[in-house]
Amino acid sequence: MLMKKFLLIILSIFTMFCISANADEGKILPSQTGVVENVEYIDLDDGVTQTKQTIQVKILSGEFKGQTVELDNMLTGNPYYDIKLKKNTKVILHAEDNGNGVEFSIEDIKRAGTLGWLSFVFCALLLYIGRKKGLFSLFSIGLTVLLITHVLSPLILFGLNPVFATIIICIVSTAATMYLVGGFNAKSTSAVIGAILSLIFAGGLSYLTIITAHLTGFAEENSMFLYTAHPELDFISITISTMIIATLGAVMDVAMSIASTINEIYQIDLDKTVKELFISGMNVGKDIIGTMANTLILVYLGGSLPLILLAENIDLQKFINLNQVVTETASALIGSIAIVICVPFTAIAASQMIKHFSNKQEDININCN
C-alpha cells in the first residue's frame, strides 16, 4: 500500500511537469515588466460609456528588454476591472506567442515594490526591538510561510485530506516557532501542547459548524477560481483548514504568554505548587482573553467591511443567512473560542511540566534570550 501511494505521488509529479511543459508549448510566455512612456485617451461612441487608453510601454525585463510596444487599455467605468495608467507607471505585461509573433497586453500595475519596503520596515523593527528573539521570529515566520506554500498546498493538490495535512503543518509550525523563540525547555513544550490541543479543538468545532450550518465551502470568488482549476478538491475540508490556519497565530501567542507567565512565577518562587501555578496562569489568561478575542474579531470585521456596508441594502434575515456571512462570522467565533480554550489547556500543561520537569538554571541558560 505504501509503495502504491509512493508510485502515485511520483506519477502525479511527473504529470505535473508534463503539463507544465505542454503549457510552455501552449505559447504562454513568462510575464515581463514594463514602464508606460506615453498615454493617449480615445472616447468610444458605441452606445456604452468606455474610454480607450492607447499607451506606449517600454519593456524592462526578459528577452524583449528595451523594445517599445503600443497597447490598448480599455476603461469601462468599473473600478474593479479598470487599470488606470499614466506616464512612468510600471506595469506587468502578459506575453503570448500566437505563431506570427509575440503579443503583449496589460496584466496589472506592478505593486511588488510597495510590499518590499513594507517588509523591510517590518524586519528592521523586529530585529532592532526583538534582537536575537526577533531574528528567531523571522526564521519561524519564513518557515511557516514555506510550510504552507511549498508543503501544505502540494499535499492538498495531491489528494491528501486538507484537514489532516493542515493539522500536521500546524504542529510542525507551532513546535518550530515555540522552540526557536522560547528555547528547548518545559515552558516551550507546554506552550506547544496547549496550542496544538486548541487547534485540534478548533478543527472539530469547524467541522461541526460547517455540517450544521450547511456551508458550501464557497465563501469567496477565489474558491470558484480554484474549483474551475481543481473541481476534484474537497472544499468543505479546505474551509475547515482555512479556519484552523487563521486561528494559529493568535493561539500560539496566548499559549506562549501563559506558559511564560507560569515559568516566571515558578522561577521566582520554587515552592509554588501545581495548583498555585495553574491559578496564576488562569488569572493572567483572563486578562489576555478579552484583548486577544477582540483583536481576532476586529481582524475579521475589518476584512469584511464591504460586506457589512452591503447589509444596508439587503433584508437583515437574508443577510445573516448568506453563506459568505455565516462562514466569516463562524471563522471569527471559532478563532475566539480557540483562544479562550487555549488558556486552561496551556495552564494545565505548563503548571504540570514546569513544576515537575523544569530546572531553574536550565530554563535560564537554555532559553534563547
C-alpha positions as CSV (number, residue, x, y, z in Angstrom):
1,M,0.0,0.0,0.0
2,L,2.8,2.4,0.9
3,M,4.6,1.6,-2.4
4,K,1.4,2.2,-4.3
5,K,0.9,5.6,-2.7
6,F,4.6,6.4,-3.4
7,L,4.2,5.5,-7.1
8,L,1.0,7.6,-7.4
9,I,2.9,10.6,-6.0
10,I,5.8,10.1,-8.4
11,L,3.2,9.8,-11.3
12,S,1.5,12.9,-10.1
13,I,4.7,14.9,-10.0
14,F,5.7,13.6,-13.5
15,T,2.3,14.5,-14.9
16,M,2.6,18.0,-13.3
17,F,5.9,18.5,-15.1
18,C,4.5,17.3,-18.3
19,I,1.5,19.6,-18.1
20,S,3.9,22.5,-17.3
21,A,6.0,21.6,-20.3
22,N,2.9,21.5,-22.5
23,A,1.8,24.9,-21.1
24,D,5.1,26.3,-22.2
25,E,4.4,24.8,-25.7
26,G,1.0,26.4,-25.5
27,K,2.8,29.7,-26.3
28,I,2.1,31.4,-22.9
29,L,5.4,33.2,-22.2
30,P,6.8,34.5,-18.8
31,S,5.3,37.8,-17.8
32,Q,7.5,40.9,-18.4
33,T,7.9,44.2,-16.6
34,G,7.4,47.5,-18.5
35,V,7.1,51.2,-17.9
36,V,4.5,53.5,-19.6
37,E,6.2,56.1,-21.7
38,N,3.1,57.8,-23.3
39,V,-0.7,57.7,-22.8
40,E,-3.4,58.9,-25.2
41,Y,-7.2,58.8,-24.5
42,I,-9.8,58.0,-27.1
43,D,-13.5,58.2,-26.2
44,L,-15.5,55.4,-27.9
45,D,-19.0,56.2,-29.2
46,D,-20.5,52.7,-29.3
47,G,-23.6,53.2,-27.0
48,V,-21.5,52.3,-23.9
49,T,-19.5,54.6,-21.8
50,Q,-16.0,53.5,-22.4
51,T,-12.6,55.1,-22.8
52,K,-9.6,53.6,-24.6
53,Q,-6.1,54.3,-23.5
54,T,-3.5,53.9,-26.3
55,I,-0.2,53.5,-24.4
56,Q,3.4,53.0,-25.3
57,V,5.2,50.7,-23.0
58,K,9.0,50.1,-22.8
59,I,9.8,46.6,-21.8
60,L,12.3,46.5,-18.9
61,S,12.9,42.7,-18.5
62,G,13.3,39.4,-20.3
63,E,14.4,38.7,-23.9
64,F,12.4,41.7,-25.2
65,K,14.1,44.2,-22.9
66,G,14.5,47.6,-24.5
67,Q,11.7,47.2,-27.0
68,T,8.7,49.6,-27.1
69,V,5.2,48.3,-27.8
70,E,1.9,50.1,-28.4
71,L,-1.1,48.6,-26.5
72,D,-4.7,49.4,-25.9
73,N,-6.1,49.6,-22.4
74,M,-9.9,49.7,-22.1
75,L,-11.6,51.7,-19.2
76,T,-15.2,50.6,-18.6
77,G,-16.0,52.8,-15.6
78,N,-16.0,49.8,-13.3
79,P,-13.1,50.4,-10.8
80,Y,-12.9,46.7,-10.0
81,Y,-11.8,45.9,-13.6
82,D,-10.2,49.1,-14.8
83,I,-6.4,49.6,-14.7
84,K,-5.8,53.4,-14.9
85,L,-2.4,54.1,-16.3
86,K,-0.3,57.3,-16.6
87,K,3.2,58.1,-17.7
88,N,6.0,56.4,-15.8
89,T,3.7,53.8,-14.3
90,K,5.4,50.4,-14.1
91,V,3.2,47.5,-15.3
92,I,3.2,43.7,-15.6
93,L,2.8,42.6,-19.2
94,H,1.2,39.3,-20.3
95,A,3.1,37.8,-23.2
96,E,1.7,35.3,-25.7
97,D,3.2,33.8,-28.9
98,N,0.4,33.5,-31.4
99,G,2.6,31.9,-34.1
100,N,3.0,35.2,-36.0
101,G,4.9,36.9,-33.2
102,V,4.6,37.8,-29.6
103,E,1.6,39.8,-28.4
104,F,1.6,41.8,-25.2
105,S,-1.2,43.0,-23.0
106,I,-1.5,44.8,-19.7
107,E,-1.9,42.4,-16.9
108,D,-1.8,44.8,-14.0
109,I,0.2,47.6,-12.3
110,K,3.5,46.5,-10.7
111,R,3.0,46.8,-6.9
112,A,5.6,44.4,-5.5
113,G,7.9,47.4,-4.7
114,T,5.4,48.6,-2.0
115,L,5.4,45.1,-0.4
116,G,9.2,45.2,-0.5
117,W,9.7,48.4,1.6
118,L,6.9,47.4,4.0
119,S,8.6,44.0,4.5
120,F,11.9,45.9,5.1
121,V,10.4,48.1,7.7
122,F,8.8,45.1,9.5
123,C,12.1,43.1,9.5
124,A,14.2,46.1,10.6
125,L,11.9,46.9,13.5
126,L,11.6,43.3,14.5
127,L,15.4,42.8,14.6
128,Y,16.0,46.2,16.3
129,I,13.5,45.7,19.1
130,G,13.5,41.9,19.4
131,R,17.2,41.4,18.9
132,K,18.0,37.7,18.9
133,K,14.4,36.7,19.5
134,G,13.4,38.9,16.7
135,L,15.8,37.0,14.4
136,F,14.3,33.7,15.6
137,S,10.8,35.1,14.9
138,L,11.8,35.9,11.3
139,F,13.0,32.4,10.9
140,S,9.8,31.0,12.3
141,I,7.7,33.3,10.0
142,G,9.7,32.2,7.0
143,L,9.4,28.5,7.9
144,T,5.6,28.8,8.4
145,V,5.1,30.5,5.0
146,L,7.3,27.9,3.3
147,L,5.3,25.1,5.0
148,I,2.0,26.5,3.8
149,T,3.1,27.4,0.3
150,H,5.5,24.6,-0.5
151,V,4.3,21.7,1.6
152,L,0.6,22.1,2.5
153,S,-0.6,23.3,-0.9
154,P,1.1,20.4,-2.8
155,L,-0.2,17.9,-0.3
156,I,-3.7,19.1,-0.8
157,L,-3.4,19.2,-4.6
158,F,-2.0,15.6,-4.5
159,G,-5.2,14.5,-2.8
160,L,-4.3,14.3,0.9
161,N,-7.1,15.3,3.3
162,P,-6.8,19.1,3.8
163,V,-7.7,19.0,7.5
164,F,-5.2,16.2,8.3
165,A,-2.5,18.0,6.3
166,T,-3.2,21.3,7.9
167,I,-3.1,19.8,11.4
168,I,0.3,18.3,10.7
169,I,1.7,21.5,9.2
170,C,0.3,23.5,12.2
171,I,2.0,21.1,14.6
172,V,5.4,21.5,12.8
173,S,5.0,25.3,12.6
174,T,4.0,25.6,16.3
175,A,6.8,23.5,17.5
176,A,9.4,25.3,15.4
177,T,8.1,28.7,16.5
178,M,7.9,27.9,20.2
179,Y,11.3,26.3,20.4
180,L,13.0,28.9,18.3
181,V,11.5,31.8,20.3
182,G,11.3,30.2,23.8
183,G,14.2,27.7,23.8
184,F,14.1,24.0,24.3
185,N,12.5,23.7,27.8
186,A,9.4,22.8,29.7
187,K,7.9,26.3,29.1
188,S,8.0,25.9,25.3
189,T,6.9,22.3,25.3
190,S,3.8,23.2,27.4
191,A,3.0,26.1,25.1
192,V,3.2,23.6,22.1
193,I,0.9,21.2,23.9
194,G,-1.7,23.9,24.7
195,A,-1.6,25.4,21.2
196,I,-2.0,22.1,19.4
197,L,-4.8,20.9,21.7
198,S,-6.6,24.2,21.0
199,L,-6.1,23.8,17.2
200,I,-7.5,20.3,17.2
201,F,-10.5,21.5,19.2
202,A,-11.0,24.4,16.7
203,G,-10.8,21.8,13.8
204,G,-13.5,19.7,15.4
205,L,-15.7,22.7,16.1
206,S,-15.2,24.0,12.5
207,Y,-16.3,20.6,11.1
208,L,-19.4,20.6,13.3
209,T,-20.2,24.2,12.3
210,I,-20.0,23.5,8.6
211,I,-22.2,20.4,8.8
212,T,-24.9,22.0,11.0
213,A,-24.9,25.3,9.0
214,H,-24.8,23.5,5.6
215,L,-22.0,25.7,4.4
216,T,-20.8,25.0,0.9
217,G,-17.1,25.9,1.2
218,F,-17.5,28.6,-1.4
219,A,-17.4,31.8,0.5
220,E,-15.4,33.9,-1.9
221,E,-14.6,34.1,-5.6
222,N,-11.2,32.6,-5.1
223,S,-12.9,29.4,-4.2
224,M,-14.7,29.5,-7.5
225,F,-11.5,30.0,-9.4
226,L,-9.9,27.1,-7.6
227,Y,-12.9,24.9,-8.4
228,T,-12.5,25.7,-12.1
229,A,-8.9,24.5,-11.9
230,H,-9.4,21.6,-9.5
231,P,-13.0,20.5,-9.2
232,E,-11.9,17.3,-7.5
233,L,-10.9,19.0,-4.3
234,D,-12.9,18.8,-1.0
235,F,-13.9,22.4,-0.5
236,I,-15.6,21.7,2.8
237,S,-12.3,20.4,4.2
238,I,-10.4,23.4,2.7
239,T,-12.8,25.8,4.5
240,I,-12.0,23.9,7.8
241,S,-8.3,24.2,7.1
242,T,-8.7,27.9,6.4
243,M,-10.4,28.4,9.8
244,I,-7.6,26.4,11.6
245,I,-4.8,28.4,9.9
246,A,-6.5,31.7,10.7
247,T,-6.5,30.7,14.3
248,L,-2.9,29.5,14.5
249,G,-1.1,32.8,15.2
250,A,-3.4,34.0,18.0
251,V,-3.4,30.6,19.7
252,M,0.4,30.5,19.7
253,D,0.5,33.9,21.2
254,V,-1.8,33.0,24.0
255,A,-0.1,29.7,24.7
256,M,3.4,31.2,25.0
257,S,2.1,34.1,27.1
258,I,0.5,31.7,29.6
259,A,3.5,29.4,29.7
260,S,6.0,32.2,30.1
261,T,4.0,33.7,33.0
262,I,3.8,30.4,34.8
263,N,7.5,29.8,34.2
264,E,8.5,33.3,35.6
265,I,6.3,32.8,38.7
266,Y,8.0,29.4,39.3
267,Q,11.5,30.8,38.8
268,I,10.8,33.5,41.5
269,D,9.2,31.0,44.0
270,L,10.2,27.4,43.5
271,D,7.9,26.4,46.4
272,K,4.8,27.2,44.3
273,T,2.5,24.1,44.0
274,V,1.0,22.9,40.7
275,K,-2.4,24.3,41.8
276,E,-1.0,27.7,42.6
277,L,0.8,27.9,39.3
278,F,-2.4,26.9,37.5
279,I,-4.4,29.6,39.3
280,S,-1.8,32.2,38.4
281,G,-1.8,31.2,34.8
282,M,-5.6,31.3,34.7
283,N,-5.7,34.8,36.2
284,V,-3.3,36.1,33.6
285,G,-5.3,34.2,30.9
286,K,-8.5,36.0,31.9
287,D,-6.8,39.3,31.1
288,I,-5.4,38.0,27.8
289,I,-8.8,36.5,26.6
290,G,-10.6,39.8,26.3
291,T,-8.0,41.6,24.3
292,M,-7.0,38.7,22.0
293,A,-10.5,37.7,21.2
294,N,-11.4,41.3,20.5
295,T,-8.4,41.5,18.2
296,L,-9.4,38.5,16.2
297,I,-13.0,39.7,15.8
298,L,-11.8,43.1,14.6
299,V,-9.5,41.4,12.0
300,Y,-12.4,39.6,10.5
301,L,-14.7,42.6,10.7
302,G,-12.1,44.8,9.0
303,G,-11.7,42.3,6.2
304,S,-15.5,42.1,5.8
305,L,-16.2,45.8,6.0
306,P,-17.5,46.0,2.3
307,L,-19.9,43.1,3.1
308,I,-21.1,44.9,6.3
309,L,-21.8,48.0,4.3
310,L,-23.7,45.9,1.8
311,A,-26.0,44.9,4.6
312,E,-27.7,48.3,4.4
313,N,-29.2,47.3,1.1
314,I,-30.3,43.7,2.0
315,D,-33.0,42.3,4.2
316,L,-31.4,41.5,7.6
317,Q,-32.7,38.0,7.7
318,K,-31.4,37.3,4.2
319,F,-28.0,38.9,5.0
320,I,-27.3,37.0,8.2
321,N,-28.0,33.7,6.5
322,L,-25.8,34.3,3.4
323,N,-23.2,31.6,3.0
324,Q,-20.3,34.1,3.0
325,V,-21.6,36.0,6.1
326,V,-22.1,32.8,8.1
327,T,-18.6,31.5,7.0
328,E,-16.8,34.7,8.0
329,T,-18.7,35.0,11.3
330,A,-18.2,31.4,12.2
331,S,-14.4,31.7,11.5
332,A,-14.2,34.7,13.9
333,L,-16.2,32.9,16.6
334,I,-14.3,29.7,16.3
335,G,-11.0,31.5,16.5
336,S,-12.1,33.3,19.6
337,I,-13.3,30.1,21.2
338,A,-9.9,28.5,20.4
339,I,-8.2,31.4,22.2
340,V,-10.4,31.0,25.3
341,I,-10.0,27.2,25.4
342,C,-6.2,27.6,24.9
343,V,-5.9,29.3,28.3
344,P,-6.9,26.3,30.5
345,F,-5.2,23.8,28.2
346,T,-1.9,25.7,28.4
347,A,-2.3,26.5,32.1
348,I,-2.8,22.8,33.0
349,A,0.2,21.7,30.8
350,A,2.5,24.5,31.9
351,S,1.8,24.1,35.6
352,Q,2.5,20.4,35.5
353,M,5.5,20.4,33.2
354,I,7.3,23.4,34.7
355,K,6.8,22.2,38.2
356,H,7.9,18.6,37.6
357,F,10.4,18.9,34.6
358,S,11.7,22.4,34.8
359,N,15.1,23.2,36.3
360,K,15.6,26.8,37.4
361,Q,19.1,27.3,35.9
362,E,18.3,25.1,32.8
363,D,15.4,27.3,31.8
364,I,17.5,30.5,32.3
365,N,20.5,29.2,30.3
366,I,18.9,27.3,27.5
367,N,16.2,29.9,26.8
368,C,17.2,31.9,23.7
369,N,17.4,35.4,25.1
